Amino acid sequence: TPPPPGARSLPFDAATWCHGDGRDPEWSLQGGLARVEPHSGDLVTRESLGSGRYHLEFRLHDSPEDAEAQDRANSGVYVQSRYEVQVLDSLGRGTGLGDCAAIYGQKAVDVEAARAPGVWQSYDIDFEAPRFDASGVKLRNARLTVWHNGRRVHDDFELEGPTAGGGEDESPLGALRLQDHQNPVEFRNVWFLPRD
């Protein structure tokens, strides 16, 4: 999916992404996509991103070795390094807490939109950051709407705080984080359309 007018493309290069601890990223790059190897560490944008539309495509592998790893894995996409949407669990088959496109620890998926390993999939995530007044009192919780392969699986879902693994729920800005959790994942076509 090409970025719409006004969107910022997030190409896979060391100027855009870093390792989760700030080092240069560890990945295999080829033809505009990045393969995140098991235990290589998360990919994190160097730029902070706020409310808006996030788009990315990902592919899980279907080799016997990768399938075995994926069966034990639950990688995800963290908006603002706080709010996680799962990339897969048990190869993305079935529905329920922890499965593909679930919001981690918050709500089970009730629409099965996953594709088989080896096939490219997409997420579109509409994100509204939490709002605070001048004294730091929260006025509104963060909210997520998620489309998985074009099908809406979460509609304006309210998050009272960060999901497991996230940081403090206090800043309107944060990095986009692509999590590596045991399974190799390829990512491509990542862009962000900020909300005015």
C-alpha positions as CSV (number, residue, x, y, z in Angstrom):
1,T,0.0,0.0,0.0
2,P,1.6,3.3,-1.0
3,P,1.6,6.0,1.6
4,P,-1.2,8.5,1.3
5,P,-0.5,12.3,0.8
6,G,1.0,13.7,4.0
7,A,2.3,10.4,5.3
8,R,5.9,9.8,6.4
9,S,7.5,6.7,5.0
10,L,9.7,4.9,7.5
11,P,12.3,3.2,5.3
12,F,14.5,0.4,6.7
13,D,17.8,2.2,7.1
14,A,20.0,3.0,10.1
15,A,19.0,6.7,10.0
16,T,15.3,5.7,10.7
17,W,15.6,2.7,12.9
18,C,17.8,1.5,15.8
19,H,18.1,-1.5,18.1
20,G,15.9,-1.5,21.2
21,D,18.8,-0.3,23.3
22,G,19.9,2.5,20.9
23,R,22.6,0.6,18.9
24,D,22.5,0.3,15.2
25,P,19.8,-2.3,14.2
26,E,20.6,-6.0,13.7
27,W,18.6,-7.2,10.7
28,S,18.9,-8.7,7.2
29,L,18.0,-6.1,4.6
30,Q,16.9,-7.0,1.1
31,G,14.8,-5.2,-1.4
32,G,13.2,-2.7,1.0
33,L,12.2,-5.3,3.7
34,A,13.8,-6.1,7.0
35,R,14.0,-9.6,8.4
36,V,14.2,-9.6,12.2
37,E,16.0,-12.7,13.4
38,P,15.1,-14.5,16.7
39,H,16.6,-12.8,19.7
40,S,18.3,-10.0,17.6
41,G,16.4,-7.3,19.5
42,D,13.5,-5.0,18.6
43,L,13.5,-2.4,15.9
44,V,12.6,1.0,17.1
45,T,12.1,4.3,15.2
46,R,14.6,7.0,16.1
47,E,11.7,9.5,15.7
48,S,8.9,9.9,18.2
49,L,5.5,9.5,16.7
50,G,2.1,10.5,18.1
51,S,-1.5,10.2,17.2
52,G,-2.3,9.1,13.6
53,R,-2.5,6.2,11.2
54,Y,0.3,3.6,11.3
55,H,0.7,1.1,8.4
56,L,3.0,-1.9,8.0
57,E,3.2,-5.2,6.3
58,F,4.7,-8.3,7.8
59,R,5.4,-11.9,6.8
60,L,6.0,-15.0,8.9
61,H,8.0,-17.9,7.5
62,D,6.7,-21.4,6.9
63,S,9.9,-23.5,7.0
64,P,9.8,-26.3,9.6
65,E,12.4,-24.6,11.8
66,D,10.5,-21.2,11.7
67,A,7.2,-22.9,12.3
68,E,8.5,-24.5,15.4
69,A,9.9,-21.2,16.7
70,Q,6.6,-19.4,15.8
71,D,4.6,-21.9,17.7
72,R,6.3,-20.6,20.9
73,A,6.4,-16.9,19.9
74,N,4.2,-13.9,20.3
75,S,6.0,-11.0,18.5
76,G,4.1,-7.7,18.2
77,V,4.0,-4.1,17.1
78,Y,4.2,-1.5,19.8
79,V,2.7,1.9,19.1
80,Q,4.6,4.5,21.2
81,S,6.6,1.5,22.7
82,R,3.6,1.1,25.0
83,Y,0.6,-0.4,23.3
84,E,1.1,-3.8,21.7
85,V,-0.8,-5.4,18.8
86,Q,0.2,-9.1,18.4
87,V,1.9,-10.2,15.2
88,L,1.2,-13.9,15.8
89,D,0.6,-16.7,18.2
90,S,0.4,-20.3,17.2
91,L,1.1,-19.3,13.6
92,G,-1.8,-16.8,13.7
93,R,-4.4,-19.6,13.6
94,G,-7.6,-19.4,15.5
95,T,-8.9,-16.5,17.6
96,G,-8.6,-15.5,21.2
97,L,-6.3,-13.6,23.6
98,G,-2.7,-13.6,22.3
99,D,-3.6,-14.4,18.7
100,C,-2.8,-12.4,15.6
101,A,-4.0,-8.8,15.8
102,A,-5.0,-9.1,19.5
103,I,-4.2,-6.1,21.7
104,Y,-1.9,-7.7,24.2
105,G,-3.6,-8.6,27.5
106,Q,-6.7,-6.5,26.7
107,K,-9.1,-8.1,24.3
108,A,-9.5,-11.2,22.3
109,V,-9.9,-11.0,18.5
110,D,-13.4,-11.8,17.3
111,V,-12.6,-11.6,13.6
112,E,-10.3,-14.1,12.0
113,A,-8.3,-12.2,9.4
114,A,-4.9,-14.0,9.5
115,R,-3.2,-15.4,6.5
116,A,-1.0,-18.4,6.3
117,P,2.7,-18.2,7.1
118,G,4.7,-17.2,4.0
119,V,2.0,-14.7,2.8
120,W,2.3,-11.0,3.4
121,Q,-0.2,-9.5,5.8
122,S,-1.0,-5.9,6.8
123,Y,-1.9,-3.9,9.8
124,D,-3.4,-0.4,9.8
125,I,-3.6,1.0,13.2
126,D,-5.4,4.3,14.0
127,F,-4.0,5.6,17.2
128,E,-5.1,8.4,19.5
129,A,-2.6,9.1,22.3
130,P,-3.8,9.7,25.9
131,R,-4.6,13.3,26.8
132,F,-3.5,15.1,29.9
133,D,-4.1,18.5,31.4
134,A,-1.3,21.0,32.3
135,S,-1.0,19.4,35.8
136,G,-0.6,15.9,34.4
137,V,-4.1,14.6,35.2
138,K,-5.2,12.2,32.5
139,L,-8.3,13.4,30.6
140,R,-8.6,10.6,28.1
141,N,-7.2,7.1,27.7
142,A,-5.3,6.0,24.6
143,R,-7.5,4.4,21.8
144,L,-6.8,2.0,19.0
145,T,-8.7,0.9,15.9
146,V,-6.9,-2.0,14.1
147,W,-7.5,-3.3,10.6
148,H,-5.9,-6.7,9.9
149,N,-5.6,-7.4,6.1
150,G,-8.3,-4.8,5.6
151,R,-10.7,-6.2,8.1
152,R,-11.5,-4.2,11.2
153,V,-10.7,-6.3,14.3
154,H,-10.8,-3.6,17.0
155,D,-13.0,-0.5,16.8
156,D,-11.9,2.5,18.9
157,F,-10.7,0.3,21.7
158,E,-9.9,2.1,24.9
159,L,-6.7,1.3,26.7
160,E,-6.6,2.3,30.4
161,G,-2.8,2.0,30.4
162,P,0.1,0.5,28.6
163,T,-0.1,-3.2,27.7
164,A,2.4,-5.7,29.0
165,G,5.9,-4.7,28.2
166,G,5.0,-1.0,27.7
167,G,6.4,2.0,29.4
168,E,4.5,4.6,31.5
169,D,1.3,5.9,30.1
170,E,2.2,9.6,30.3
171,S,3.7,11.0,27.1
172,P,1.9,11.9,23.9
173,L,5.0,10.8,21.9
174,G,6.9,7.6,21.6
175,A,8.7,5.3,19.2
176,L,7.1,2.7,16.9
177,R,8.6,-0.7,18.0
178,L,8.7,-3.9,16.0
179,Q,9.1,-6.7,18.5
180,D,11.2,-9.8,18.0
181,H,10.1,-12.5,20.3
182,Q,11.6,-15.8,19.2
183,N,10.3,-16.0,15.7
184,P,11.8,-14.5,12.5
185,V,9.5,-11.8,11.0
186,E,9.9,-9.7,7.8
187,F,8.5,-6.2,7.7
188,R,8.1,-3.8,4.7
189,N,6.1,-0.7,3.6
190,V,6.0,1.1,7.0
191,W,4.5,4.6,7.1
192,F,2.9,7.0,9.5
193,L,0.2,9.6,8.8
194,P,0.1,12.1,11.7
195,R,-3.2,13.5,12.9
196,D,-3.5,17.2,13.1
